[in-house]
Amino acid sequence: MKEIETKYISMKKIFVIGSATMDMVVKADKHPLPGETLLGGNFLMNPGGKGANQAVAIARLGGDLTFVAKLGNDIFGKQIIEGFRKENMNTEYIFMDEQHPSGVALIMVNAAGENCIVVAAGSNSNLLMRDIETVPDLKDAEIILMQLEIPMDTIFAIAKNAKSNHQKLILNPAPAQHLSNELLNGLFLVTPNETEAAILTGIEVTDDRSAEKAADVLLSKGVENVIITLGKQGAYYKNKERSFSIKAPEVKAIDTTAAGDTFSGALAVALTEDMDWKKAIEFAVTAASISVTRMGAQASVPYRNEVSIML
């Protein structure tokens, strides 16, 4: 895929605070059962991590991005940060960890493009609030985007500061886990997928109707806006005033790794460009749909002109 230089379209700043890993991917016809050994197909190693994937999506789609993360001082860390520089990303606040190795993700992708992932957090587990406090530009962020692959204490502290500063914090609650009402209350936006929404709310999400019920639970906990991503069905949006769904274009999925991350990054860009909710979600759904047609995490993230062509 030809790389296309991306120029910033919006001057509103987006800070992504989160994880960066080296992904090791094997494709096989199916996922192995416990104790089963399979002969797989192609092996791919490329940079990933939910935070990094979202940051790359923002950079490629035209956002004014700063990425805050922690890498090990090892060969993976050096390869990852070199990739960020090729994306013209601001790497000023990517910290090097002398005590922990860089994070690693082991990913298996089946014939339907579905994945299962195990992550060794490594240096991501050592991104602490004392690191974040050395990022003075964070106060200028229009949007702060986070996930759940860094310490929860760090996430809580950043969320508390964002609420106090009236900044828009988007939380992509992945990997799935239970979250306290204290954290959820006052968040600008939460973007779970079906599995994550079920864990957060206790409601199994399979369609728009069940997505609405889950969104209502999150709104009752003080979240301002909820978007539940529904895979090939698209996405469902609700706040206290309105609700709607956006359908995804039909594509042939090869690998769904980083589809949710592409969605989150694209959405952040769209919101800083003052798109309304429907246009912003349509933009994000389209970007995510393109990503599933390609193997890999960051390797699958589309460029701005590719999304524009499909809209």
C-alpha positions in Angstrom: 0.0 0.0 0.0 1.4 3.3 -1.0 2.0 5.7 1.8 0.5 9.1 1.3 1.7 12.2 3.2 -1.1 13.5 5.4 -1.5 17.2 6.2 -3.3 18.3 9.3 -6.8 19.4 8.6 -7.7 20.5 12.2 -5.7 22.5 14.6 -7.5 21.0 17.6 -5.2 18.8 19.5 -5.8 15.1 20.1 -3.7 13.3 22.8 -3.8 9.5 22.7 -2.5 8.0 26.0 -2.1 4.3 25.9 -0.3 1.1 24.9 2.2 0.2 22.2 3.2 -3.4 21.5 4.9 -5.6 18.9 2.3 -7.9 17.4 3.1 -11.4 16.3 0.3 -12.7 14.0 -0.4 -16.3 12.7 -3.3 -17.0 10.4 -4.9 -20.5 10.5 -8.2 -22.0 9.4 -9.6 -22.0 13.0 -8.5 -21.1 16.5 -7.0 -24.0 18.4 -8.8 -25.8 21.2 -7.1 -26.2 24.6 -4.2 -28.6 24.1 -4.5 -28.6 20.3 -1.6 -27.7 18.0 -2.5 -26.4 14.5 -0.4 -25.9 11.4 -1.0 -22.2 10.5 -0.3 -20.2 7.5 1.5 -16.9 7.1 3.3 -15.2 10.0 3.4 -11.4 10.3 5.2 -9.3 12.8 4.2 -5.6 13.0 3.7 -2.8 15.6 0.4 -2.8 17.4 -1.1 -2.0 20.8 -4.5 -0.3 21.1 -3.1 3.1 21.9 -0.6 3.0 19.1 -3.1 1.7 16.6 -5.4 4.6 17.5 -2.6 7.1 17.3 -1.5 5.9 13.8 -5.2 6.1 12.6 -5.3 9.7 13.8 -2.0 10.6 12.1 -3.0 9.0 8.8 -6.5 10.6 8.8 -5.3 14.1 9.4 -5.5 14.7 13.1 -3.2 16.9 15.2 -1.8 14.1 17.3 0.5 13.6 20.3 1.0 10.1 21.5 1.9 9.4 25.1 3.2 5.8 25.8 6.1 3.8 27.3 8.3 1.4 25.5 11.1 -0.9 26.6 14.7 0.0 25.8 15.0 -3.0 23.5 14.9 -3.9 19.9 11.1 -4.0 19.7 10.9 -0.6 21.3 13.4 0.9 18.9 11.5 -0.6 15.9 8.2 0.7 17.2 9.3 4.3 17.7 11.0 4.3 14.3 7.7 3.3 12.7 6.0 6.2 14.6 8.6 8.7 13.1 7.8 7.4 9.6 4.2 8.3 10.3 5.3 11.8 11.2 3.9 11.4 14.7 4.9 13.6 17.6 7.0 11.2 19.8 8.2 13.7 22.3 6.3 12.0 25.1 7.0 8.4 24.4 9.0 7.3 27.4 11.7 4.6 27.5 11.5 2.0 30.3 14.8 0.6 31.6 13.1 -2.0 33.8 10.5 -3.6 31.6 10.6 -5.0 28.1 8.3 -3.6 25.4 4.8 -5.1 25.3 4.1 -8.1 23.0 0.8 -9.4 21.6 0.3 -12.9 20.3 -2.5 -12.9 17.7 -4.3 -15.8 15.9 -6.6 -15.0 13.0 -9.0 -17.6 11.6 -10.4 -18.1 8.1 -13.3 -15.7 8.9 -10.9 -12.9 9.9 -11.8 -13.2 13.6 -8.9 -12.9 16.0 -8.0 -14.0 19.5 -5.2 -12.1 21.3 -3.0 -12.5 24.3 -1.0 -9.5 25.5 2.1 -9.4 27.6 1.9 -5.8 28.8 5.6 -5.2 29.6 6.4 -1.5 29.7 2.8 -0.5 29.2 2.1 -1.6 32.8 4.6 1.0 33.9 3.1 4.1 32.3 2.4 6.0 35.5 0.9 9.3 36.5 4.3 10.7 37.3 5.1 10.2 33.6 1.9 11.9 32.5 2.6 14.9 34.8 5.7 15.7 32.7 3.4 16.3 29.6 2.5 20.0 30.0 0.8 20.2 26.6 -1.9 17.8 27.8 -3.8 20.8 29.2 -4.3 22.0 25.6 -5.9 18.8 24.3 -9.3 19.2 22.7 -9.8 15.4 22.9 -8.0 12.8 25.1 -8.4 9.2 23.9 -7.6 6.3 26.2 -8.0 2.5 26.4 -7.5 -0.1 29.1 -4.0 -1.5 28.4 -2.2 0.8 30.9 -2.5 0.9 34.7 -6.0 1.7 36.0 -4.6 4.1 38.5 -3.2 6.2 35.6 -6.5 6.0 33.7 -8.4 7.2 36.8 -6.1 10.1 37.4 -6.1 11.3 33.8 -9.9 11.0 33.7 -10.2 13.1 36.9 -8.0 15.8 35.5 -9.9 15.9 32.2 -13.2 16.2 33.9 -11.8 19.1 36.1 -10.4 20.8 33.0 -13.6 20.3 31.0 -11.8 18.3 28.4 -13.5 15.8 26.1 -12.2 12.3 27.2 -13.0 9.3 25.0 -12.6 6.0 26.7 -12.4 2.9 24.5 -13.0 0.3 27.2 -10.9 -2.5 25.8 -9.7 -5.0 26.7 -13.1 -5.7 28.2 -13.4 -5.4 32.0 -15.8 -4.0 34.6 -15.4 -0.3 35.3 -16.6 1.7 38.3 -19.3 4.3 38.3 -16.8 6.8 39.6 -14.7 6.4 36.4 -17.7 6.4 34.0 -19.5 9.4 35.5 -18.8 12.5 33.5 -17.0 10.9 30.6 -17.6 12.6 27.3 -17.8 9.4 25.3 -17.5 5.6 25.8 -17.0 3.3 22.7 -17.4 -0.4 23.7 -18.0 -3.2 21.2 -20.7 -5.8 21.8 -18.6 -7.9 24.2 -17.3 -4.9 26.2 -20.8 -3.4 26.4 -22.1 -6.7 27.8 -19.5 -6.7 30.5 -20.1 -3.1 31.4 -23.9 -3.3 31.5 -24.9 -7.0 32.0 -26.9 -6.8 28.7 -26.1 -9.1 25.8 -25.7 -6.9 22.7 -26.7 -8.4 19.4 -28.6 -5.6 17.5 -29.8 -2.0 17.8 -32.5 -2.8 20.3 -30.2 -4.5 22.8 -27.5 -1.8 22.1 -30.1 0.8 23.1 -30.7 -0.9 26.4 -26.9 -1.2 27.1 -26.4 2.5 26.1 -29.2 3.5 28.5 -27.3 1.8 31.4 -24.1 3.7 30.6 -26.0 7.0 30.3 -27.6 6.3 33.7 -24.0 6.1 35.1 -23.2 9.6 33.9 -21.6 9.0 30.5 -22.6 11.9 28.2 -22.4 9.9 24.9 -22.3 6.2 24.0 -21.3 4.5 20.8 -21.5 0.7 20.7 -19.7 -0.7 17.7 -21.4 -3.7 16.2 -18.8 -5.2 13.8 -20.2 -5.7 10.3 -23.5 -4.2 11.4 -22.0 -0.8 12.0 -22.4 1.3 15.1 -25.2 2.5 17.4 -25.1 6.0 19.0 -27.2 7.4 21.9 -27.1 10.4 24.3 -30.0 11.9 26.4 -31.4 13.7 23.4 -31.1 11.4 20.4 -30.2 8.0 19.1 -29.5 6.4 15.7 -27.5 3.6 14.0 -25.0 3.8 11.2 -24.7 0.8 8.9 -21.2 -0.4 7.7 -20.4 -0.9 4.1 -20.3 -4.5 2.9 -16.7 -5.7 2.7 -14.8 -9.0 2.8 -13.1 -9.3 6.2 -9.6 -10.7 6.2 -8.5 -9.6 9.7 -10.5 -7.6 12.2 -7.4 -6.7 14.3 -7.4 -3.0 15.0 -10.8 -2.3 13.5 -12.1 -0.9 16.8 -8.9 1.1 17.2 -9.3 2.5 13.7 -12.9 3.5 14.5 -11.8 5.3 17.7 -9.0 7.2 16.0 -11.1 8.2 13.0 -13.9 9.3 15.3 -11.5 11.6 17.3 -10.4 13.2 14.0 -13.9 13.7 12.8 -15.0 15.4 16.1 -12.1 17.8 16.0 -13.2 18.7 12.5 -16.6 19.6 13.9 -18.5 16.9 12.0 -21.9 16.2 13.5 -22.4 12.9 15.2 -23.9 11.1 12.2 -21.1 12.2 9.8 -18.4 11.5 12.4 -19.6 8.0 13.0 -20.1 7.3 9.3 -16.5 8.4 8.8 -15.3 6.2 11.6 -17.3 3.1 10.4 -16.0 3.5 6.9 -12.3 3.7 8.1 -12.8 0.6 10.2 -14.5 -1.2 7.3 -11.4 -0.6 5.2 -9.1 -1.8 7.9 -10.7 -5.3 8.1 -9.9 -6.0 4.5 -6.2 -6.0 5.3 -3.9 -8.1 7.5 -2.2 -6.6 10.6 -2.9 -3.8 13.1 -1.3 -0.6 12.1 -0.6 -2.0 8.6 -4.3 -2.1 8.0 -5.1 1.5 8.9 -6.3 3.5 5.9 -5.2 6.9 4.8 -7.6 9.9 4.5 -8.1 9.8 0.8 -9.0 6.1 0.9 -11.8 6.9 3.4 -12.9 9.9 1.3 -13.3 7.7 -1.8 -15.7 5.3 0.0 -17.9 8.1 1.6 
